[in-house]
């Protein structure tokens, strides 16, 4: 039986608007507290290994960036001491839960993270035109009270119609594509009508699989 959402709170360790929206749609109350790690310093051979390693690193960093006092979390460089009914969700702690998550895009066997420039973002998006890209996303959840940790990953594939150059230009100028893995944001109103089909869930593509997140939260409670 699923635990009542009111019995714990979540701290989302991501500033992503898409992830905040997804977690809210799941019915959770949460606070956003982000972690700062050097993602480029963590390298793995496969996208599955990479997203799991990055999500776990963010989650671990988050634990040291929170101070739990009298049932509340506050930013601070110290260990967590107790969390009776609170959780951190970094990708999370439920019933004290820490939640870490990370996504990458895989295009023709190459791992793509956030574009480093407008030129690279343009190259990424043009590559998806009339083609497809895969998304590998991970979630890492830790119960802050018990120390129980669970993680997992999920895949999705997105197939596109031809993407006109003017659409690409407009999206790049907005700048939002510089903040997402592979420059891939299917929920954007300019790009969504150009999605031909999708294998997997749109929430996984957007950065947070609802099914995986819910499953891992329940496992650590």
N, C-alpha and C positions, 0 to 999 in steps of 0.2 A: 504494500500500500504506500502510495506517495505521501511524503511528509507534507503537512500544511505549510504553505509558503510563509505564513505569518509567524512560524516558529523560528525563523532565522532571517538574517539579512545578508546581502551580498555586496561586496566591494568589487566593482568592475575595474580591472587594471588596463583599461584601454580608453583612449580619447576618441575613438572612432564613432562617428554619428550613427553609422549603420549598425554597429554592435549595440549601442545604447538603445536604438529603436527595436532591434530584435529581442533584447533581454526584457524590455518593457512589454512587448507583445506577448512574451511568455508569462507575464503576470508577476514578475519579481520587482521588489523595491530594491534599489541599489544606490551606492555611492561610488563615484569615479575617483580612483587614485592610481596614477600611472607610475610605471617604473622606467628607469633610464638605463639601458644597456647598450653596448656596442654590438649591434646585430652582425656587422660585417666580420667581427672577430670569431664568430661561431660558424664553422663550415662543416658540412657533411656531404657524403657522396650522393645520396638519394633525397628527393624532396620530402619523403615521409620522415626520414631521419632528421632532416634539417628543421622541419616545422615542429617536431616533437622536442628537439634540443632547445630551440628558441623559446617555445612556450614554457618549458620547464625553467629555463634561465630567468625569464621574466617573472615567473611565479616565485622563484627563490628570492630574487631581488626585492619583490614586493613584500615578502615576509619581514625583511630587515627594515623596510621603509614604513612599517606600521607599528604603532604602539597601542596596545589594547588596554584601556583603563576603565574600570567600572562598567564593562559591557559596551564600550564605545571604542572606535578606532580613530586614532589621530596620527597624522604624518610624524615620523620621527626615525632616527637612526638607532633602532634598538630592537631587541627580540620581542616577540609577542608573549604576553604573560598569561592572559586568559580571555576567553570569548564565549560566555555562556550561551547566548542565543544568536550570535552574529557570525557572518561568514564573509569570506573574501572570494570573489569570483574573478579570477584573472584570465580568462579564455575560454578558478576560484575557490574561496573558503565558504562552505555553507554550514550553518549551525556551529560556527566558525569555519568559513570556507575561503581558500585562496584560489583565484581563478586566473590561469595564464592561457593565451591563445596566440596562434600565428598562422598566417596564410602565405603561400607562394603560388605563382602561376607557372605552369609547365607548357612551353610552346616548342613543338618539334623536338622534344627531348631535352630542352634547355630550361633550367630554372630561372625564373624572372622574379625579382623582388621589386621594391619601389623604384621607379625611374629616377635617374640621377639628374636629368635635365629635361627641358621641353622637347629637345630633339630626340632623346631616347624614348620619351613618352609617345611622341608621334610615330616613331619607328615601331614601337610595340603595337599600337592600335591599328596602324596600317597593315601589320602582319595578320591581324585577326580578320580583316576584310575578306569575305568569301571563304573563310577558313574556320578554324576553331582553336580553342585554348582550354587547357585543363587547370583546375584549381585543387590544391591540396591544403586542407586546413586542419589545425590541431587544437585541442582543448586540454588544459591541465588544471585539475581541481585538487585542492588540499583542504582538509578539515583542520582548522586552526586549533580546535580543542583537542582532537585526538591525534593529529599528525598524519592521518590517513591520506594517501595521495593516489589519484587515478588520472590517467591520461589516455587519449586516443586521437585518431585522425580520420578524416573523411575526404572523399574525392568527388568532384563534379566536373562535367565537361560542357562547354558552351559552344554552340555552332552559330555562326553569323552569316547574314546576307552581306552583300557588298556594302561597305561603309563609305559614303561620299566624303571627298576631301574637305568640303565645307563643314561637315559634321565634326570631323576630326579637328579641324582648325578651331571651331567654337569650343569644343571640350578642352583642348589644350590651353586655350587662352583663359578659361575659367580657373585653371590651376589645380583642380581637384584631383586630376589623374596623377599628379606627382606624389600623392599621399596614399596610393593604393598599390598593392602588389601587381606587377605586370601591367600597370596602367589600365587595369580591367575593372570597370564599374558598370555592371549590366543594368543596375537599377536607375541609372541616369536617364532622364526623360528623352534625351536625344538618341541614346543607344538602345534602349529597351525595345522599341519597335523594329529594330534591326536584328534582334535575336531570332534565329530560325528555329532552334530547338535547344533543349537542355537535358542532359542526363545527370540526375542528382537533384538536390534541393537548391533553390535560389538563395536560401539563408546561408548555406555553405559557401556559395559563391560570394555572397556579401560579407563574409568574414566570421560567421558564427552559426554553426549547425545547431538548430534547436534540439533535434533528437539526440545528438551526441552530448550536448551540454546537459540536458535534463537527465540523461542516463548516468552521467558521471557524478552529477550533484547527488542523485539518489544513492549512488554507490558509496559515497564518503560520509553520508549522514549517519 
